[in-house]
Amino acid sequence: MSGMSGRAAQSQRALMGVRDLIVSGELRAGTRLSELTLVERLGISRTPLRAALAQLGQEGLVEAIPSGGYAVRSFSRDEVIDAIELRGTLEGLALRLAAERGVPPARMGELTRLLESIDEALKGDVADMDFDGYVDLNAAFHEKLWALASQTIRREIERVTSLPFASPSAFLDKQANVEAFRRSLYGAQTQHRAMVEAISLREGSRAEALAREHARLARQNLEFVLDQDRSLIRRVPALSLVVG
């Protein structure tokens, strides 16, 4: 990335590096973050590390502690559910406004092409689908939806989805081998199509309701992991941040 200055690249590396250590479950909830250890581990200097920690504080992944410095945050079950509900509410608002204001045909064409690519990834039966392809396309589809919104709404969606369990792909990429999850992708794709149709028909209320319903799938997946099959928690390491 030649356009990025050395300092910006260091900041980005610090941010991604610390976030990955937390989301991968390597740094457990409650762990105090040692600047010295992180500087050595990530091969960065202190200034970008401090900026990264402040940014992660805003995202809600770490919290400032009274003695100075930061610790990895833990989340209650309700907080995680609220984050998912909040994403659904904001996506719903974005879609309602897009439907009411109208979306240029070229933009609608991009969404339709993504839907076709997702159909392609889901071809065949549960065992044959291109699961990894689906995960990437699903993330791209949601980002295209957010791009229909104003800068203000998009920024807020990005803020809430920076929490690892609130993003549209949160429970996907680690669950490739769970048949129940694979099967749920067909329903998710039906909802994707309905959302795009509602936008193109200028049906704002329907688009909003569908987006909120769609986020419910993520909530159901979360509840399945926490209540039915806790063995999956190790496949979704970010859930080690969830207590109670």
C-alpha positions, 0 to 999 in steps of 0.5 A: 500500500504505497499510499499509506505513510509509514506512521499510518501503516504502523498504526494500522498494524498495531490496531489489527494486531491487538484486535486479533489477539483479543478476538482470537481468544489469546488475550482473555477477558480481564487481562491487563495489556502490557505495553512492553509485551505488545510492543515486542510481540507485534514489532511496533513502537509505543506511539502507534500502540497507544493510539491503537489501544485508545481506538479499541477503547472507543470500539469497546473491546478494551477499557481503561483501568484506574491504575493506568493502561487498558484491560480486555473487556468482558461482555455480558450475554445481554450486551452481546445480544444488544450489539446484534439488535443494534446492528439490525436496527441500524441496518434496517434504518439504512435500508428504509432510507435507501428504499424511500430515497431510491437507489441508482440502477448501477448500485442495484445491479451490484447488489443483484450480482452479489446475490447471484454469486451467493447463489452460486456458492450455495449450489448443491447440498449442504455438504457441497456448498462453497462455505468460505466463498459464502462467508466472503460474499456475505460480508461484501453484501452487507458492506454494499448495503451499508454503502447505501446509507449516509456517511453518518449511519454507515459510520455507526454501523461500522462502529457497532460491527467492530465488536467481534460478535456483532458483525454479519459474519461473526458466527459464520467462518468458524462453523463450517462443519456445523450442519445446522448453521450451513442449512441456515444459510439458505434462509439467510440468502432468501432474506438477502433477496427479499431485502434487495427486492424491497429496496427496488420496490421502494418499500421502506417499512418492509426493507427495514423489517427484513433487515431486523429479522435478518439480524435475528439469525445471528442472535439465534446462532449466538443463543444456539452456541451459548445454550445448546452446544457450548463446544462450539465456543472454541470455534468462535474464540471471541465468545471467550469474552462473554461471561455469564 
